[in-house]
Amino acid sequence: MSRRNYGVDLLRIVSMYMIVLNHVLLKGGVIEQATKIGIGTLNYDLSWLLDIICYAAVNCYALISGYVGVKAKFKPVNIIKLWLQVLFYSVVLNIVVAGVVPRAELSKSEMIQMFFPVSYQRYWYFSAYFVLFFFMPFLN
């Protein structure tokens, strides 16, 4: 019988939200805009404070994944399922952004890259996990 550790699950959920918040701060341009407003302003200080707090979320998420997955049975089909999920979200989100955001266009190279996320290292975390996945039987 498998028992859930709700504290670990809660930390995973909080880590996921912090990762999303960190992406919004950096990729969404919040920190860039706060820097334009001026160093020492409340917007600047708050955006950088949130970035610093969220910075460790990726490490927490990786540690949780290792902790939860250490006793998991190695199944090569799992990496295929995960790759298909990444592919799905890559394609769907790129198409949605191109359709919703004004002046956002997909070039031919971007369209090719979204179908090969590991080859073009579009998502660094998934690319690292993809390689690590094949070493898991030895590491466990």
Sine and cosine of phi, psi and omega as CSV:
sin_phi,cos_phi,sin_psi,cos_psi,sin_omega,cos_omega
0.00,0.00,0.77,-0.64,-0.02,-1.00
-1.00,-0.06,0.75,-0.66,0.04,-1.00
-0.94,-0.33,0.67,-0.74,0.00,-1.00
-1.00,0.08,0.59,-0.81,0.11,-0.99
-0.97,-0.25,0.98,-0.19,-0.13,-0.99
-0.93,0.37,-0.45,0.89,0.07,-1.00
-0.91,0.42,-0.67,0.74,0.04,-1.00
-0.92,0.39,-0.64,0.77,0.04,-1.00
-0.89,0.45,-0.66,0.75,0.03,-1.00
-0.90,0.43,-0.67,0.74,0.04,-1.00
-0.89,0.45,-0.59,0.81,0.04,-1.00
-0.90,0.43,-0.69,0.72,0.01,-1.00
-0.90,0.44,-0.73,0.69,0.01,-1.00
-0.88,0.48,-0.66,0.75,0.02,-1.00
-0.88,0.47,-0.66,0.75,0.02,-1.00
-0.88,0.47,-0.69,0.72,0.03,-1.00
-0.90,0.44,-0.63,0.78,0.01,-1.00
-0.92,0.39,-0.59,0.81,0.05,-1.00
-0.90,0.43,-0.69,0.73,0.04,-1.00
-0.89,0.45,-0.70,0.71,0.02,-1.00
-0.87,0.49,-0.65,0.76,0.03,-1.00
-0.89,0.45,-0.64,0.77,0.05,-1.00
-0.91,0.41,-0.64,0.77,0.03,-1.00
-0.90,0.44,-0.68,0.74,-0.01,-1.00
-0.90,0.45,-0.69,0.72,-0.08,-1.00
-1.00,0.03,-0.86,0.50,-0.07,-1.00
-0.96,0.26,-0.48,0.88,0.00,-1.00
-0.98,0.21,-0.20,0.98,0.09,-1.00
1.00,0.00,0.18,0.98,-0.02,-1.00
-0.90,0.44,-0.74,0.67,-0.01,-1.00
-0.91,0.41,-0.63,0.78,0.03,-1.00
-0.88,0.48,-0.70,0.72,0.01,-1.00
-0.92,0.38,-0.63,0.78,0.02,-1.00
-0.90,0.43,-0.57,0.82,0.03,-1.00
-0.93,0.37,-0.60,0.80,0.04,-1.00
-0.91,0.41,-0.57,0.82,0.01,-1.00
-0.91,0.42,-0.67,0.74,0.08,-1.00
0.58,-0.81,0.62,-0.78,0.03,-1.00
-0.94,0.34,0.68,-0.73,0.03,-1.00
1.00,-0.06,-0.12,0.99,0.05,-1.00
-0.98,0.19,0.26,-0.97,0.00,-1.00
-0.89,0.46,-0.67,0.74,0.02,-1.00
-0.86,0.51,-0.70,0.71,0.00,-1.00
-0.90,0.45,-0.78,0.62,-0.04,-1.00
-0.89,0.45,-0.68,0.73,-0.02,-1.00
-0.92,0.38,-0.67,0.74,-0.01,-1.00
-0.91,0.41,-0.64,0.77,0.04,-1.00
-0.95,0.31,-0.57,0.82,0.07,-1.00
-0.89,0.45,-0.71,0.71,0.05,-1.00
-0.89,0.46,-0.64,0.77,0.03,-1.00
-0.88,0.47,-0.69,0.73,0.00,-1.00
-0.90,0.43,-0.67,0.74,0.01,-1.00
-0.90,0.44,-0.63,0.77,-0.07,-1.00
-0.99,0.14,-0.20,0.98,-0.12,-0.99
-0.87,0.49,-0.58,0.82,-0.05,-1.00
-0.99,0.12,-0.04,1.00,-0.08,-1.00
-0.89,0.45,-0.60,0.80,0.01,-1.00
-0.90,0.43,-0.67,0.75,0.03,-1.00
-0.90,0.43,-0.67,0.74,0.05,-1.00
-0.87,0.49,-0.70,0.72,-0.02,-1.00
-0.89,0.46,-0.65,0.76,0.02,-1.00
-0.91,0.41,-0.67,0.74,0.03,-1.00
-0.90,0.44,-0.66,0.75,0.03,-1.00
-0.90,0.44,-0.68,0.73,0.01,-1.00
-0.87,0.49,-0.66,0.75,0.04,-1.00
-0.92,0.39,-0.67,0.74,0.00,-1.00
-0.89,0.45,-0.71,0.71,-0.03,-1.00
-0.96,0.29,-0.59,0.81,-0.11,-0.99
-1.00,-0.02,-0.03,1.00,-0.09,-1.00
-0.90,0.43,-0.52,0.85,-0.01,-1.00
-0.99,-0.16,0.02,1.00,-0.02,-1.00
-0.94,0.33,0.54,-0.84,0.02,-1.00
-0.98,0.22,0.70,-0.72,0.00,-1.00
-0.96,0.30,0.87,-0.49,0.04,-1.00
-0.74,-0.67,0.92,-0.40,0.00,-1.00
-0.84,0.54,-0.43,0.90,0.00,-1.00
-0.91,0.41,-0.40,0.92,0.01,-1.00
-0.89,0.45,-0.62,0.78,-0.01,-1.00
-0.94,0.34,-0.52,0.85,0.05,-1.00
-0.93,0.38,-0.69,0.73,0.04,-1.00
-0.88,0.48,-0.69,0.72,0.00,-1.00
-0.91,0.41,-0.65,0.76,0.03,-1.00
-0.88,0.47,-0.65,0.76,0.03,-1.00
-0.91,0.42,-0.59,0.80,0.06,-1.00
-0.91,0.42,-0.71,0.70,0.02,-1.00
-0.89,0.46,-0.68,0.73,0.03,-1.00
-0.87,0.50,-0.72,0.69,0.00,-1.00
-0.85,0.53,-0.79,0.62,-0.03,-1.00
-0.92,0.39,-0.57,0.82,0.03,-1.00
-0.88,0.48,-0.75,0.66,-0.04,-1.00
-0.93,0.36,-0.76,0.65,-0.07,-1.00
-0.89,0.45,-0.74,0.68,-0.04,-1.00
-0.91,0.41,-0.61,0.79,0.05,-1.00
-0.90,0.43,-0.65,0.76,0.01,-1.00
-0.93,0.37,-0.66,0.75,0.02,-1.00
-0.89,0.45,-0.71,0.70,0.00,-1.00
-0.89,0.45,-0.67,0.74,0.01,-1.00
-0.90,0.44,-0.53,0.85,-0.01,-1.00
-0.99,0.11,-0.46,0.89,-0.11,-0.99
-0.99,-0.14,-0.66,0.75,-0.08,-1.00
-0.99,0.16,0.81,-0.59,0.03,-1.00
-0.90,0.44,0.62,-0.79,0.03,-1.00
0.91,0.42,0.22,0.98,0.07,-1.00
-1.00,-0.06,0.89,-0.45,-0.02,-1.00
-0.85,-0.53,0.50,-0.87,0.07,-1.00
-0.99,-0.16,0.86,-0.51,0.06,-1.00
-0.99,0.17,0.20,-0.98,0.02,-1.00
-0.88,0.47,-0.65,0.76,-0.01,-1.00
-0.92,0.38,-0.60,0.80,0.06,-1.00
-0.92,0.40,-0.60,0.80,0.02,-1.00
-0.92,0.39,-0.61,0.79,0.06,-1.00
-0.93,0.37,-0.68,0.73,-0.03,-1.00
-0.90,0.44,-0.57,0.82,-0.04,-1.00
-0.94,0.35,-0.32,0.95,0.06,-1.00
-1.00,0.02,-0.20,0.98,0.00,-1.00
-0.77,-0.64,0.94,0.35,-0.13,-0.99
-0.90,0.43,-0.52,0.85,-0.01,-1.00
-0.98,0.19,-0.70,0.72,-0.04,-1.00
-0.87,0.50,-0.62,0.79,-0.03,-1.00
-0.99,-0.17,0.09,1.00,0.02,-1.00
0.76,0.65,0.73,0.69,0.02,-1.00
-0.93,0.38,-0.57,0.82,-0.02,-1.00
-0.83,-0.55,0.98,-0.20,-0.16,-0.99
-0.87,0.49,-0.61,0.80,-0.05,-1.00
-0.92,0.39,-0.70,0.72,0.02,-1.00
-0.92,0.38,-0.62,0.78,0.03,-1.00
-0.88,0.47,-0.67,0.74,0.03,-1.00
-0.92,0.39,-0.66,0.75,0.00,-1.00
-0.91,0.41,-0.62,0.79,-0.01,-1.00
-0.85,0.52,-0.70,0.71,0.02,-1.00
-0.94,0.34,-0.69,0.72,-0.02,-1.00
-0.89,0.45,-0.53,0.85,-0.05,-1.00
-0.81,0.58,-0.63,0.77,-0.07,-1.00
-0.97,0.23,-0.23,0.97,0.08,-1.00
-0.99,-0.10,-0.14,0.99,-0.07,-1.00
-0.84,0.54,-0.66,0.75,0.02,-1.00
-0.86,0.51,-0.56,0.83,0.00,-1.00
-0.98,0.19,-0.61,0.79,-0.02,-1.00
-0.95,0.30,-0.57,0.82,0.01,-1.00
-0.95,0.30,0.00,0.00,0.00,0.00
